[in-house]
Amino acid sequence: MGRLGWYAVTSTALAAGVVVSAFNQRANFYSACVYLAQSNLCLMILINLILFVYGSFAYGLQRLCYGPLRPIEVEQLSEKAWFAITETCLAMTIFREEVGAWFLVMFVALLTGKVWGWIGDGRVEVLEQQPPANPRLFHLRLTISLTMSVLFDLWLMNYTINTVIQQARPNMMVMFLFEFAILTTSSLGTALRYCISLVEAKVVKKQTEERLAARRREVREERAELVRQRELAAATAGEGSDAAQSTAPLPSEDDVDEMDIEVPGWEAKGHWVLMLDLIKDFVKLCIYVSFFVILLMFYGLPIHIMRDLFLTARSFAKRLAAFLRYRRATHDMNAKYEDATVEDIQREDTCIICREEMRPWSVTNPPRPPTAPGARNIEDTREGRAAGMVNERQRPKKLPCGHILHLGCLKSWLERQQVCPTCRRPVVDGPPGQHPPGAANNANAAGQGAQAQNPGQQDGQGAQPPAGDGAPNRGMRMLNFGPLRVGFGQANLQDLAQNLGGPQPGQQNAAAGGGARIYGLELGFPRRNQPQPQATAGPSLTVSRSRNKNCNWFNSYKPSLLD
């Protein structure tokens, strides 16, 4: 018997002992119940048993609906549950006069809904990454589980809304109202994402069936053509050549399998997922802000939701920026990204995403010759299609940095990140005067040479940067807050000094790495226009980072003064 078994036996024995003792000491049932309700020790023992029974029921329901949990799921649930318990304990400090048995019941219900939703969200992510081993059982379990999660959250949210309306005053139920509203939003988002995955699976299945039927039809046509050629050869040639040709096996449509078929998939899935995440974060942010304002007005500063409020606001800002970059990057991709030429494919013929060989679009899909009005183009018929033609998703595209990817792979990658997967340079050009990080080294050298030719420019006068990729402001973003100027991003040391109003680094600093590109944040005050500036300006802190092939590490922390 394990520790859980001993715990169950001990809890049951203690609960039975206090109940028997209460009935022995009291004359009737009512007085015994009053004794059990007024004794703190008896209440603790009975509540412990009730929580154990409830936990056992929830565990059995989880094994029935979700099956056994993976070790990584257990670890993630433990971490998230501790955060939820800690936040609720902080909330008890705000509603300390209302903490009681009903608070414990609502807290257990809230924690149950959160854990159930976390498991469902993880299973939907697993479904998106790899197909399940038993699809029928997996989808049946997941559908029932997500339906239960949505109904449970909606029921409790409706109950808390009615309770708050009846009481007509802010109390503990206000906190649970907003918590269950957040939980309902998350569970609905998970259910909708699961529906998107089902639609994608249906689209992929339909495309696979169509491609499989088309491929088998091509095999049948090829087989019939080979049979006709052999019959023609047998009629015109001798018996020896006929026997030699008859030994070659004929292609069979039974050899074509679904594993040999490649389909483009549902291209609009990424757009719908981005929209769903953006809307979900926006709704959660509105709920958190409303809850924060209400608690701040009636109870004081709500410390327990400040972390969730910050994380939700940051997530919404990131998703909004990513969605806008994605729309800008995927708008008119054929015109924005040029096709890779034959010379480009010879230098780099493997897609970095799918690791498949690329072929020039101009060779596989040559432009069709113009036809007379009303004439039938042979390319429009199935018999006229070239065997080497590829679909639009396999079209090689050249990024601004020079790397080449399939058009379909590029779209899928842009759903997650808007940078080149090889050199990490943004695929969308920024505003004039700012260039993305990861540019070519010759552009960096050009920028440094342009700075060396203009050592005496006043930064506060808005000197014009040189044209081309050697602009000194590449990768830097400057913000002015009155007399304070903040610069962050990627630039050379000379660029930082020029932008923040200081002199160019000397020969010693340049030799020590002044020409190397650095990442960091710089604060400073712009220098006043003086004939011979000698006074020191505000302090500046430069955080320098060394660039590795795969990651960046802080390797130095340089305090300096900009004169």
Residue, then its C-alpha position, 0 to 999 in steps of 0.5 A: m500500500g502506497r502513501l496515498g492508500w495510507y493517507a486515505v485509510t488514516s483520513t477515513a479512520l479519523a473522520a469516523g472516530v470524530v463522528v462516533s465520538a460526537f454521537n456518543q457525547r450528544a443525546n440526539f442528531y442535532s446536538a451532535c451536528v452542532y458539536l461537529a460544526q463548532s469544533n475546529l478539530c472536527l471540522m478540519i478532519l471532516i473537510n480533509l476527508i471531503l477534499f480527498v473524496y472530491g479529489s478522487f472523483a475528479y481524478g477518476l473523471q480525468r482518467l476517463c475523459y483524458g486518459p493518463l497524463r504525460p510527465i510533462e503535463v503533470e509538471q506543468l499542472s503542478e507549476k500552474a496550480w501553485f501559482a493559482i493557489t498563491e494568487t487566491c491566498l493573496a486574494m483572501t487578504i482582501f476579502r478576509e472578513e468573508v472567508g468561510a466554508w462557501f469561500l472554500v467551496m468556490f475556491v475548489a470549484l475554481l481550481t477544478g475548472k482551471v486544471w480541467g481547462w489546462i489539460g484540455d488546452g494541452r491536448v489541443e496543442v498535442l493534436e496540432q503537433q502530431p496525429p493521435a494513435n487512436p483518433r476515434l477515442f482521442h476525439l471522443r474524449l476531447t470533445i466530451s472534456l471540452t464540452m464539460s469544461v465550457l458548460f461548467d464555466l458557464w454555469l458557475m459564471n451565471y451563478t456568480i452573476n446572479t449572486v452579485i446582482q442579488q446582493a448589489r454590493p461588491n464582495m467576495m463573489v465579485m472576485f469569483l465572477f471575474e475569475f470564472a469570466i476569464l475561465t470561460t473565455s479561455s475554455l471557449g478559446t480552446a474549444l474554438r481552436y479545437c474546431i479549427s483543428l477539426v476543419e483543418a483535418k477535414v480539408v487535408k483529408k479532402q485534398t488527400e483524396e483528390r490528389l490520390a484519385a488524380r495520381r491513380r488516374e495518371v498511373r492508369e493513363e501511363r499504364a495504358e500508354l505503355v501497353r499501347q507502346r508495347e503493342l505497337a513495338a510488337a507489331t513493328a519489331g521482331e520477336g526478340s525485342d518484343a520479349a525484351q520489352s515485355t519483361a519490364p513491369l507495368p506501373s500499378e495504381d495499387d502502388v500509390d499510397e496516401m503516404d506518397i501524397e503531399v497536400p498544401g493543407w489549409e492555408a487560412k488556418g494561421h490567420w484564424v488562429l492569430m485572430l482567435d488568440l488576439i480576440k481572446d487576449f483582448v477580452k481577457l485584458c478588458i476583464y482584468v482591467s475592469f476587475f482591477v478598477i472595481l477592486l481598486m475603488f472598493y477594496g484597495l490595490p489588488i495585488h493578486i491580479m497584477r501579475d496576470l494583468f501585466l502578462t495579459a497586456r504584454s501578450f495582447a501587445k505582442r500578438l497585435a504586433a505579430f498580427l500586423r507584421y504578418r498581414r504586412a509580410t503576407h500581403d501580395m507575396n508574389a510581388k513583394y518577394e521575387d522568384a529565385t532564378v536558376e543561378d540562385i537555386q544552384r547555390e541553395d537548392t534545399c528549403i530550410i523549412c521542409r528540407e526538400e529540393m527546390r526547382p526554379w519556377s521559370v523552369t517547372n512552370p514556364p509562362r504560357p504562350p498567348t492564344a487567340p480568343g476562343a482558342r483552347n490552350i492545351e495547357d488548360t487540359r489535363e493531357g497538356r500539363a507538364a509532368g514537372m509542374v509544381n503547385e504554387r506552394q512549392r514556388p521558390k521565393k527569395l527573401p530580402c536577405g538572399h535566402i530562398l524558401h518555398l512560398g508555402c513554407l514561408k507563409s507557415w513560418l510567417e505565422r510564427q515569426q516574421v524573420c528569416p529562419t536562417c539569418r534572423r533578419p526581418v522579412v519586412d523592411g522597416p521605415p526609411g533610415q532603419h534597417p533590420p538586424g542581421a544585415a550583411n557585413n559589407a553594409n555595416a562597413a559602409g555605415q562605419g565608413a560614412q560615420a568616419q567621414n562625418p565626425g563633427q556632426q551635431d546629433g541634436q541638429g538631425a544630420q541626414p544619414p547617407a543613403g543605402d544600407g549603410a545608414p547609421n541609424r540601422g536597427m536603432r529606435m530613438l524616443n524623446f521624452g522631453p530632455l531625456r532621449v532613450g535609444f534601444g536596438q542594435a547599432n554600432l558604438q559610433d551610432l549610439a554616440q552620435n544618436l545620443g549627442g556624444p562624440q565618436p569613440g576614440q581610436q582606443n575604443a574603436a580598436a577595442g570593439g567600437g566597430a562591432r555591432i552591439y545590442g542594448l539600451e542607452l540612456g542619455f541627455p542630448r548635448r547642448n549646442q556650444p562652440q567648444p563643448q567641454a562639459t560632461a553630459g548625463p551618464s550613459l550605460t551601454v549593455s554590450r552583447s556578443r553575437n553568436k550563431n544561435c544565441n546572444w549572451f551578455n559579455s560586458y557591461k560598460p559604463s561610460l560618459l558621453d561628452 
